[in-house]
Amino acid sequence: MSVNRRTFSRFVLGGLAAAALSTGLTGQALAAEKKTYNMAWSIYAGWMPWPYAQSSGILKKWADKYNIVINLKQMDYIESINQFTAGKFDACLMTNMDALTIPAAGGVDTTALIVGDYSNGNDGLILKGKTALKDIKGQKINLVEYSVSHYFLARALASVGLAEKDVKVVNTSDADIVAAWKTPGVTAAAAWNPQLADIRKQPGTTLVFDSSKIPGEIQDIAAIRTDVLKKSPELAKALTGAWFETLKVMAAQDAKGKAARAEMAKLSGTDLPGYEAQLKTTKLFYTPAETLSFTASPQMVTITDSVRKFSFAHGLLGQGAPNVDVIGIQFADGKVLGNAKNVKLRYDTSILKMAVEGKL
């Protein structure tokens, strides 16, 4: 979700050196024989296992297993989703709300391949010089307009009997939110980590609401274009296998696990203590079974209904969308929320079930 001030861009290139030696083919020729897929990612605590999977060789191992090449590219968050929507990427990391309001609303059939985590305190609402959420009434709130921060604000306001009409939203990019907070005129903001952690260090700052109060609602997913999933299930299998192998490494309380988390911290522009603090407010699903349990749970429908209603109320379901049901959202059990003839967002657990059963 977050754009760091540093830029990391690495690529995973496939190739079978041993085969090249035995057949006399060049590495370039071998790579050309493999189908290549592209995945965009951006910096956020729950997504840092992806670049680690790349740098550690785990991603390449799984790509090789399915005889494909997977390129990862780090980008600005919104730009990555826009390019995914435009067909430049086969897969992309995004929130559940953004999957609905950008590619799905743009007519691109999108599948939530892996619900990797949900924000459990990584998103927060902060005030300057005030200490209670109700004090937000009448203030200007700096945040990324129409993002999960905006949705989060609406949920926070509702918890104390307020509505968006009681405040004024000031659109501020995630890259600028920390600098904006340091100016005297900015007294309220909604942000996510790591920017939230930076803001909270500033004198006179009080956290008055965080995403642990709305568990499960801000989901971070690995999305894949549904047409790509249908034509090339090997990409989904490789990504899923690499993801859970990486999480197993990072979860281990041994030297290897610590080294993995330290590498993820470095890639995200912080140190190990800083990264582990962010992990404490991120509900990561470390196993396929845990992920499946959440993704297939009845609460997914309730959560998604809340998100889509906010999105429709703010004109985010497409130009001229006639009602909240304009886009169909299909869940793991086949239930569809909205227009069943226009399903554009899917929670497909078929590959996940293979991971649970050890069949990847």
N, C-alpha and C positions, 0 to 999 in steps of 0.2 A: 504493500500500500504506500510505502513512503519512498520518496526520492532523496537519496543522500547527496551531500555536497561533493562527495567523491564519485568518480565514474569508474565502474569496473565493466569491462566487456571482454569476455573470453568465448572461445568457440571450441566445441568438441568436434574433432574430425575423425571419421572412421577410417579403417584400413586394416588389413590382415597381412602383417609383414611376413609371417611364415608362409602364407599362401603365395605371396608375391615371389618369395625366393624359390618355392617349389615349382611354380608355373612359369616363371620368367616375366610375369606381368609387372608393370610398374605400380607403385602405390596409388598413383592418380587414376590409373585404369581400373583398379579394384574399387576405389571409392566411387568412381563413376557408375559401377555396376550396382551399387547400393542405392536404395531410395533414401533421400535426404529430407528430414523434417526440421522445422524451426519452431523454437519456443521462446517467448519473451518473458522476462522476469524483472521485478523491481525490488528494491530493498525494503524488507519488513521482517521482524523477528521470526515469524512463522514460515517465511519463505527462504530463509538462509540455507536450509538443507539442500536446496537445489544447486546453487553454485558450488557447495561442498561436494555434492555428488559428482559434479563435473571435474573439479580439481583433484579429487581422490581417485578417479577412474571408475567409480561405481556406475555412473551413467553410461560410460562407454562399454563396460562389461555387459550391461543389459541390452544396449543397442546392438552390440556384436551378436548377442544370443539370438536376436531376431533379424540379423543381417541387414540392419539399417544404420543410418547416421543421424544423430540428433544434435543440432546446433542450438546452444543457449545464447541469448543475447540480453544483456541488461539495458533497460531503457527507462525513461521517464514513465511513471505509472499510467497516466491517462493516454499518453501517446502510444504506449504498448497496446492498450485495449483498442484504440482507434485503428492501429495497423492490423491487429487481429481481425477486427471487423471488416477491414478492407481486403482481407485475404493474404496479407503479407506473412502471417504466422499461422501455423497449424494449431498451436496451443499457447496459452497465456495465463499468467497468474492474476487473479482479480477477486474482488469481493462478490458475494451473492447479489447484492443490489446492483453493482455495476454490470454484472453479467446480464441482468434483466434490462437495465436502462440503456445500455450501449449496443452490444451486438444483437441481443434478442429483439430489442425495440427497433433496431436497424434492419431487421429481417433476416439476420444470420442465425440459423439453427445452431444452438450452443449446448454442449453437454458439460455438466459439472462432473468431471472424471474423478477427482479426489477432493473431498471436503477435508482439508488438512488441519484446520483449527478454527476456533472462534475466539474473538477478542474477549478476554475476561479481565479487563482492566487496562488494556493497551490503548483504549480510546478514553479521553477525559475532557471534562468541561472545567475550565479554570477561571477564577476571578481574581482581580487585583484590588487589594484594599477592602475586600468583602469576604465573608466567611460562610455564607449560607446560600444555597441554591435559589431561594426565593428572592434574594437580593439582585438577581439577574434582570428582573422586570425593568423595562425602560432602557436597557443598555444596548449598545451595539456589540454584536458578536462576530468576531473574525473567525472565518472557517472556509473550507473549500465548499463553495455552494453546490448543492445537489449531489454531494458525495455522501458516504456513510456518516461523515461528521454532521451533515445537515439532518439526516435521519435520526442520528443519535441525539442531537439537540432537541428535536421534536419530542422524542421519548422522554428526555430529561424534563422538559417543560411540563409535559402532561403529568409527570409524577408529583408536581406541586400545584396542580390546578391552573397552570399557565398555558398559553398557546403562542404560536409564532407571531401573531399580531401584537403580542406584548413586548417583543424585542425587534431589533433591526439587524438583519444578517448583512455582513460586509464580506464579499467574496475575496478570499486571500489564498494564494497558492500554498501548498504544503512546503514548498521550498522557501517561502518568504515569512512563514508564520512566526518563527523564532525571532527574527529581526523585528517584525511588527510588534511583538510582545514587549520588546525593550523600549518602545516609544511611549511617552506619557499618555497619549490619546487612546491607546488600546487597553481596555480594562476587562474584557471578557473574550474568551476564545474556546474553540473546540479543536482538539488536535489528537494525533496518534503518535505512538512511539516510532522512532527515537526522538522526534521533535518534542513530544509531550514531556519526556524526561528532562530535556534541556530547559524547557519553559519552567518546569516546577522548581528548578534550582534558583530562579530569580527571586529576590527579596519581595515580600508582600504578596506572594502568589499562593492561592489556596485551591486545591482540587475539591470541587463541590459535587461532582457526579462522575462515575466512570462506568464502563461497559460491563463490569461484573454485575451491575444492577439489571441488565437485560441479557442474561446468558444465552448464547446460541444465536443471537440475532444478527451479529456482524460476523459473517463467515468468510473465510479466506480459502479460495478454491483454485485448483488447477483445472482450467477449462480447456476443452478441445472442440474444434469445429465438428459438428455431428456428421457431416459428409465425410470428413477425414476418418473419423472413428469407424464408420461403416465400411469404407474402402480399405482402410489400413489399421485393423485392430492390433497389429503388432506394435504400433507406436504407443497405444494405450497400455499395452502389456508391459512394454519396456519402461515407460514412465512410472507405472505403478510399482513394478518390481524394484526399480532404482530408489524410489521414494521410501519405501518401507525398509529396505536394507540400510539406507542412510539414517533413518530415524533410529534403527536398532543400534547403530554405532554411536550416535550422539547421545542416546539415553543411558548408555553404559557408564557406571560410576567407577571407571578405571582410567588409566593413563590415556588410552586410545580415545575414549569418550571425551575426556577433558580436552585433548588436543583437537578433536573435531569441533567442539564448541568454541575453542579459542580461535580456530580458523574462521568459523562463521562470524564470530565477533569482529575479527579483523576485516573481513569482507564487507561488514555492515558499517564499518567506521567507528567502532567502539572497542572497549576492552572486554575481557572475559566476565568480570563482575557486572559490568554494564549490560552485557548481553544476557547473562543469566537472570538479571533482574527483570528484563523484558520477557523472558521465558516464563517467569512466575505469573505474569499477567496475560499469558497466552495459553489457551486450552488446546494443546496439541494432541491429536489422536495418534498415539505412537504405534498402534498395531492395526492390521486390516480389520480385525473383529471389532475393535473399538470404533473405528471409522464407520463400518457398516451399521453398527448399532445406532449411531447418531443419525446417519444419512437416511436410514429406513424408519426412523422413529416418527410417530404421529405428530410430534411438535413441529416437524419441518413444514407441514401444511399451515399451521397457525402462524409460524414465524414468517413464512413467505407471503401469506395473506396480508400481514401487517406491512411488510416491505412494499408490496405491489400497490397497496392503497396509498401509501405515502407518495410513491412514484407517480401514480396517476394524478393525485392532487396537485403535484408540482409540474405537470406536463411532461413527464419523462418517459412515457410509454409510446412515444412516436407522435409526429405532427398530426393533429386532428384526431387523435385516439378518441373514439366515441364513449368508451366506458372502461372500467377497470378490468373487464374480462377480455379485452382486445387480444391479449397475448396468452396463449396456453402454456402452462407450466406443468410438466409431467414429473411425478414422483416415483420412487423406487417400486411401489406396489402397482404402478400403472394409473393411479388416480390423477386426474387432470384438474387443475385449478384454472379457470378461465376458458378460453375458446379451444375446444378439443380439435378443431379443424385448423388451428393456427398455432400449434405447439412450437415454440422457439427456444424454450429453456427446459432442459431435462436433467434429472438426477438419476443417472443410469448406474446401477450397482453390479452389472454383470461381470465386469473385469475385477471389481473389488471382491466379489464372491470367489473368483478364481484364486485371488491372493489369500483369502481366508482358508481355502481348501488346499493351499500349497500346490496349485496347478499352473502357476505362471511359468 
